[in-house]
Amino acid sequence: MINVLGQVMLYVNNQDEAVKFWTEKLGFTVIGEEDSGQGMRWIEVAPKNSAQTSIVLHDKQFIANMEPELNLGTPSLMFYSDDVEKLYSDLANKNVTLGEMVNLPSGKIFNFADDEGNYFAVMEKK
């Protein structure tokens, strides 16, 4: 029986730049890094303090060469925040590409893009 989503694989063009984005702009922390010594490298990042799910950054081209049939598209991820307005302001100050803040019956929501143009969403969850 599955009881938690452990990791999400995110295939990126530049792992080092992706790590900088997730750690410096989003405040995530690196919780693991592996290098096979044969080109296979991955870095695991997660929100600080109690994240059950992490993001594993893989080199898109390396994976495409290794597993040509694998879907390397960006997953549609929804993050939660206690204070989306503060997060929105913080990300704007760090020059992160942001979508419009939208008020839904379930709460406020906005999307943002990483430095490679992959979009993700954040929803207010109190």
N, C-alpha and C positions, 0 to 999 in steps of 0.2 A: 504494500500500500504506500502510495506517495503521500508525504505529509508536508513538504516544503519545496519551493523552487530554489535550488542551490546556486546555479550560475547561469548567466546569459552570455553567449558568445557574441562578441562584437568584432567584425572583421574590418580593419582600418588600413589605410595606405601608409601611415607613418605612426608606428607604435610610440615612439618617444614623444612626439607632439601630442598624441592622444592622451598619454599619461599626464602630460603637463596640463592639458585642458581639464581633465577630470579631477586632478588634485588641486591645481592652482585656481581654477575658476569655479569649480563645483564644490570644492572642499572635501573631496573623497580622499581616502588614504590607500596606499599600496599595501595589500595584505599578503601578496605572494608574487614571486617571479620565478620562472623556470626557463632554462635554455638547454636544449638537447646537445648543443655543440655542433649540430648539423643543420643549422638554419631554422629549426623549430624553436621559437621563443614565444612566451606568452606572459602577460602581466595581469594580475588580478587586482581590481580596485573595488572599493565599496564605500558607501557613506560611513562616516565616523560614528561610533557608538551604536551598536546593536543591529546592524543590518543582517538579515537572514539570507539575502540574495546578493551576490557579487556579479560584477561584469568582468569578463576575461577578454582582454584585448589581444587579438591575433593578427598577424600580418596577412592581409587579404591576398596578395599575390602568391605568397608561399603556399597558403591553403588552396588557392585555385589551381596551382601546379600539382599539388599533392592529391587533391580530391576534386577533379574537374566537374563532377556532377553535383557537388554540394551547393546549396543555395547560400550565396554570400551577401544577400540583401540585408539591409539594416532592420533589426527587429523594431516593432512599434512598442516603445516602453513608456509606461506611465509611472511617474514618481509621485510621492506624496510629500507635502510640507505642512507644518503647523502654521506658517506665516508666509503665504505666497507673495504678498505685497513686498515684504522685506527682501525675500529671495529675488524677486523680479528687479527691484532696485539695485541689489548687490550685483546681479548679473549684468544689468545695464551699465553700471560703473566699471565693469571689467570688459566692456565692449563685446559681450556675447550677443549674437543675433537672436532677437526675441520676436515672438508673435504678439499679437494684441492680447491683453488680459480680458477674459470673457467671464461674465457672471452667469452661472448655470444654477438651476434649482438645487443641485447637489453641492455647489460651492464654486469658488473661483478657480480658473484654469488658464494656463498659457503654455505655449510651446517655445522651445529654444533649439538652436542648432549648434553642433560641435564645429570645430574648425574645418572639418571635411564636408560640411553641409548636411549631415545627418540630423534629422529632427526628432525630438523627444518632447514629452509633455509633463507638466507638473500640475497636480491638483491639490487644492486645500483639503486637508484631512485633519480634523481636530478630534 
